[in-house]
Amino acid sequence: MATLAGHVTAALPEVAVDVGFLEMTEPPAGAVIERLAERGCKAVTVLPLVLLGAGHAKSDVPALVLEARTRHPELDVRLGSPLGVTRLPVQLLGEAVLEAGGASLPLLVVARGTSDPDANGDAFKAARLIGEWTGAPFVHVGFSGVTSPSVLEAAAVFASLGHDRVAVAWWYLCHGRLIERGRDELAGWAAGAGVDLVDAGYLGPDPRLVPLVVERFYEAAAGRARVNCDVCAYRAPWPGREERVGQPAGVGHSHLAVEHRHADHHA
């Protein structure tokens, strides 16, 4: 993430670019906004650098923006859109599959599972688009947690269909424990099932992603953030999630306050 921020800094030399995190690592996003305010910034655009618009993008990051506006009424704090399922990340991951030798192979796309139906649906959309790019005869999605099918449940489908060579692509912006765990699981499964895996990797801090980040920045600065409200569980009731309708931003998973910067989020 720091490397990607460096690429964005080079593309926007007149803009102060900094990175903050919602949880697990330092620095907390709230503390970063404090730092930007102390540097004399008059306006701050907060971009959720996530590929799927789930709770972090729809609730936690908006809570961060609302908190910053309360703390600094003199500061123009704007909210940007997630990177989302757009042509650029689809193209980059599709090209990675081709470069890895996965053209025309059945494709398993692994994504971060969420409790948000809209975001989970977007993961399937991304997978289908990547499969169209690579000529995959069959495409399936496995999730690293929260929802189903799991990585191993999704992988088992390929073996049951008789596929002995499968391309794998990771719908992740950054490397981390979820990818490491998923790769370990798939390696064990492939060895037992006699399946050859072609791992195309994840997006990573690719400089070619920078135009999308810059586009999201200018959209937010112009007040044109893109929000998908058609099947948002926060706007209309969804089976089993009816309590989310109209839920205040940040409820349920907010680690954003500056006071929480030393809290233990690993428990």
C-alpha angles and dihedrals in degrees: 000000000000090000091051089050088054091054090050091049090055090051093047105035092163092057127078103234121194137161129226132174134221096218147337097044145040142300104040113224092238091056091051092056088050088053093050091050090051089052088060100256112162097196132029126193114201114207120190102219095207131121098217124050099228131134096309092057097036100040117006100048092043087052088054090052093048091049092050091050090052093049094044112028088169091060121088101224117183132185122227132200128261116260087251133176099320135145098265101059090038090052094046094050092042090053090048090056091051093047090051091055097258099126112140092000122129107266133224114193116195117204138172108270119228140182089240113099092202093055093045089052090052089055089059090047091052091049093051092050092050089048091052088051094052099037093245112179090207132021130190136169130225124190127216093220151326095051140037151300095046120214092264094044090053093045091052090062091064093053092047089055091052099251110152097178121047134176117222125202127180118221091208131119095207138027119249147129094306092060092043092051093045092051091050091050093048093046091055092045094047092050091053096042096043093238124148111222123207105200113203094181130219133296098264127175093320112170087220088071092063097087089059092051090047090049091053089049094054092043091055093044088054092046094248102121113161115236126178107218100159097094101010112145089210091062105040130019119271123194108272093005102068092127091067095071108112092355112165115257114269098021115144102011112031119141093154108109117107087234089065096058092108097040119123108246095172096079 
